[in-house]
Amino acid sequence: MSDPTTDVDVPSPGVMPALVTPFDADESVDHDALSELVEWTVEQGVDGLVPCGTTGEFASMSAAERQAVVETTVGAADGRVPVVAGTAATTVDEVVHHTEAAAEVGADGALITDPFFHSANAPTGNERFFRRVADRTPLPLYLYNIPMTAGDSVAAETAAALAEHDAVHGIKDTSGDFSYFEEVLAETPDNFRVLQGFDDHFVGGAAMGSDGGINALANVVPDAFRSLCDALDAGDVAQAREIQRDVLSPLFATCLQYGFAPTTKELLAARGVVDARTVRPPLVELDEESQSAVDDVLDDALARLE
């Protein structure tokens, strides 16, 4: 059992894929494909795994399915890298339940959004929500700022206040707002992890002092992220920028255009990692024309990666 006061062991800068959840044609979870995906990403050098996030379609799964996905991820990882499970929900009790369920099957940490649908009518509302979860969590917590889906932003001052809680160790920012990102970095202590969720902001975030990222494209091109992080470690910012410009940014643009889960699944199939394009409603699979466009971008990106 993890100690909620102890941070997850991930290097800085580190990369953790926001894992897709493979589904069979009947929309049941394909646990064999998930295990294959975990093996692929770990072999390619990722620093951790994040199941049941946005790209993992957590909001379209039952509580039992979410726990089973975390359990499969933990089992396939086999202690080689930590697993930070997405445990977001709209009530404190639900978040605590999902977090306890993740802890029961061996997760090392939890990633939680502010409540979606009902936006806080004051920043203190989100702080109260997160603090009540943190007071009861069995796992170290990471906040998740994703205003385009949660409907609200985790204010920088909220992150700063929660950074003082022993169980809150960092934040993933998927706002795409560098001004916000810089403010969070400035207002939180050095040991508070600030992780970039926009794949094509990875290098810029690192230059500002981030600890890496939790990224959808790390499913598809974990090798590119590994090379990018190694370049940053070596101080070769030019090489890191080249990888981002030539590989990550074009692929990220396709995700923005066609949707993260459907596009990431198409890219994984096109790269021959796992052939599991099925998504659950309200998402839909890419049509043939969109598949062709996405596959062309992947081919070009991989050619540049060689």
N, C-alpha and C positions, 0 to 999 in steps of 0.2 A: 504494500500500500504506500502510495506517495505521501509525502508530508506537504501539506498546502503551503507551509512557510518556506519551502525549499524550491528554488527555481528549477525548471527543466534544463537538462544538460545539453545545450545546443550551442555550437560555436558562433562567433560573430566575426564577419558576416556569415550567416547560415541561410540555407534555403529549405523550405518544407513545402511539398506539394499539397495543395488543397484537392485531395483525391476525389475523382469522380466515383460514383456508385454504379458499377455495371449492372444492367438489368437484362434478363432474358426477354425474348419476344413477348412473353405473357406478362412482362413487367415485374416479375419476381426478381429478387436480388440474386445475381450470379456471383456466388462467393468464390468459386474457382477462378473466375476472371479477376476478381478483386485481389486474390492472393497473387496471381500472376503480375498484376499491376504493381503491387507492393514490391515483389521481387525485382521487377524491372527498375523501379525508381531507386531502391536501395543499392542495387548493383551499380547504378550509374552515379552514386555518390551523394544522394540527398542527405540532409542532416536530421530530418525528422519527418513525420507524416501527420496529416490533418484530415481525418475522415469526418463526414457529416457536417461539412461546411456548405457554403452557398453552391459551389460547383458540384458538391456531393448530393445536392437535392434533398437536404435534410428535411425541409418543410413539407416534402411529399412522402415522407416515411412515417410509419408508426413508431412508437417508443420501443417496441420489441425489435423491430427491424433496425433501428438506429443502434441499439445495444449489440445486436448480432454483427452489424457492420464493423463496429469498433472492435469486437472480439476477434473477428477474422483478421482485421488489420494488425492487431497486437500479436496474434499467433503467427502471421506471416512475417512480421518484422523480427520476431524471435529475439528480442533484446538488442538488436543491432543498432537501432535508432529509436528515440522516444516517440510516443504517439500522443498528440494533443487532440482530443476529441471535441468536435463541435457539439455543444449542449444547449444551444439557444432555445428559448421558448418565451411565451408572453407573460408568464407568472413566475414569481419567485419559487414557489413550490415545485413547479414543473422543471425549472432550470436545475434546482437542487436534485430532483429525482433523476433527470438525465445525467447529471454529473456523478451521482452516486452509482448509477447503473454503469457508467463508463469506468469508474474506479473499480467496480466489482470484477470487470473482465480485464483489468490490467493497464488501463490508460494512465499516462504519466502527467497529463494536464488537461485543462478544459478551456475552450474558446467560446465566449458568450457575447451576443449582441445586446444592445438595449432593446426594450420591448417593442415589437413591431405592431402595426395597426394603431394602437393608442400611443401617440407621441406624448412625451412629457410636456406639461404646460410651464415648466420651469426647469433649469438645469439641476436643481436639487432633487427633482423627481427621479432622474436617471441615477444620480449618485445614491439615493436611498435604495433604489432597486439593486444596483450592483453591490452595495455594502451589505444588504441583507443576504444576498447569495454568498458573498465572501465570508460572512460570519458563520456559515453552515457548510461550506464546501469541504469535501475530503481531498480535493486536488488543487494544485496551484492554478490560478486563473489568469487568463489573458482577455482583455477587453477587445471588442471587435467593432470598429467604426465603419459602417457601411450605409451611409444615409440614403443612397438611392433605393435600397430595399427595406431598410428598417423604418424609413420615414422621418428619422431624426438623427442628429449628430451627437456623438459623445464629446461634449465641450472640452477644450484643452484644460480648463480649470477643474473639470470633473475628473479627468485622467490624473491630474496632479494631486488632487485630494485623495483619490483612491490608491495612488502609488504609495501612500503612507501605510496602507493596510498590509499586514504581513502575508496575506494570501493572494494579493494582486501583484503580478510580476511583469506585466507589459501590455501592449496594445497593438493590434493589427489595424492599419489605416487603409481603407479602400475608398477613400473620398476622392482621390485624384487631385487633392488640393495641397500644393506644396507649402503654401503659407500656413495652413493648419498644421501640416506635418512638422514644419520648423517650430511652430509655437509649442507643440507637444514635446518635442525634443528639448526646447529651452526650459520648459516648466517642470519637467520630471527629472528625478535623479539619474545618474549615470548607470545605475544597476537596474533601471526600469527599461525593459526591452521595447523598442519602437520598431515595428516591422511593417514593411511596405507591401500592400496588397495589389497595387497597380504594377503589373509585370514590366511595363516599359518605363517605370520610374525607379527601377531597382538601383541603377548606378547613381542616379541623382540622389536618391535616398541615402545610399551609402556615403556619398560625398558629404552629406549633411550630418552624418553621424548615426545612421540607423544600424540595426543589428541584423539586417538581411530582410527576408520576406517570406510570406506564405502565399504561394502563387499557383494559379491554375495551370499555367504552361509548364510547370515543373513536372506535371504528369507526362507531357509529350516530349519535351527536350530537357530532361534533367541533366544530360551531358553538357548542354550549353550553359545551364546555371552553374554547374560544377566548375567549368572552365572560367566562367565569369567571376565566381567567388575566389578561385585560385589567383586570377589576375589581380583582383582587388587586394588580396593578401600580399601579393608580390609588389604592390604599388604600381602596377601597370594599368593605370586608368584608361589609357588609350585603347588597349586591347579589350578591356571590359566594355567600353563605350561601343567599340566595333561590334561585339557580340550582341549587345542590346539593339543597336541600330539595324543590323543585318538579319538578326534571327528573331529576337523577342518582339520588337516593335511591330513588324509586319504581321506576325501571328496574333499579337494582342489586338490589332485592329480588326482582324476577322472575328475574334471573340466579341468585341464591342458591337460589331455589325450584326452577327447572327445569334448571339447568346452564348454564354460561357459553357454551360453544361453540354448543349447539343454540339457546339463547335469543338470543344475539347474531346468529346467522344468520337467525333468524325476524324479528328487529327490522330487520335490514338489508333483508330482502325486503319487509317491510311499509312501510318508508320509501322503497322504490323505488330503492335503491342498487345492490344485486346480488341476484338471485334464485337463491340457491344454498343451500338448506336442508339438503342432504345432509351427514351426519356419518358418521364411520367407527366401527364397533364398538370398544369396548363402548357408545359413545354411541348414542342413538336420536333421531330427529327428534321434535319436539313433535307431539302429536295435535291434532285440530281444536279440541277444547275448550281446550287449553292455548294454542294459537295465538291463539284469540279473546281469551283473558284477557290475554295479553301484548300483543296489538295494541291493546286498549282502554287499557292503561297507557301505551303509546307515544302514542296519540292525545291523551290528557290531558296528557302531558308536553310534547308539541310545541305544544299550545294555550297552555300556560303560558310556553313559550319565546318566543312571538311578541311 
